[in-house]
Amino acid sequence: MEGTVQHMMYGFGDDPNPLPETVTLIEDIVVEYVTDMVHKAQDVASKRGKLLTEDFLFLIRKDLPKLNRCTELLSMNEELKQARKAFEVDEEKLASVD
């Protein structure tokens, strides 16, 4: 995951080759944050017994920039799924014509 963190840091304006200690620190912070969010989402979902995307959205509902970005990414993901599905159907039709 270090390479990914390093690329993200560069994308946000850091040096192309940051210190390994800095990359490790950022990676630790990210892992801690994600782990904490998953545990909180599990607590929210415990009554239902199933962890859903909406549980994470519920946790970030007061942080509007994060909520808007997550909603945007989920919407784009759904659009991509639909586009892939349409492409697969077209591809199957072409194969059956030949």
JOKA-V363202 format. One record per backbone hydrogen bond with DSSP energy under -0.5 kcal/mol. NH is the residue of the N-H (numbers start at 1). CO is the residue of the C=O. If there is no record, write none. Layout:
nh;co
NH;CO
NH;CO
//
This chain:
nh;co
5;1
6;2
7;3
8;4
9;5
10;6
11;7
12;8
13;10
14;9
18;15
23;19
24;20
25;21
26;22
27;23
28;24
29;25
30;26
31;27
32;28
33;29
34;30
35;31
36;32
37;33
38;34
39;35
40;36
41;37
42;38
43;39
44;40
45;41
46;42
47;44
48;45
49;45
50;45
55;52
56;52
56;53
57;53
58;54
59;55
60;56
61;58
63;60
64;62
67;63
68;64
69;65
70;66
71;67
72;68
73;69
74;70
75;71
76;72
77;73
78;74
79;75
80;76
81;77
82;78
83;79
84;80
85;81
86;82
87;83
88;84
89;85
90;86
91;87
92;88
93;89
94;90
95;91
96;92
97;93
98;94
//
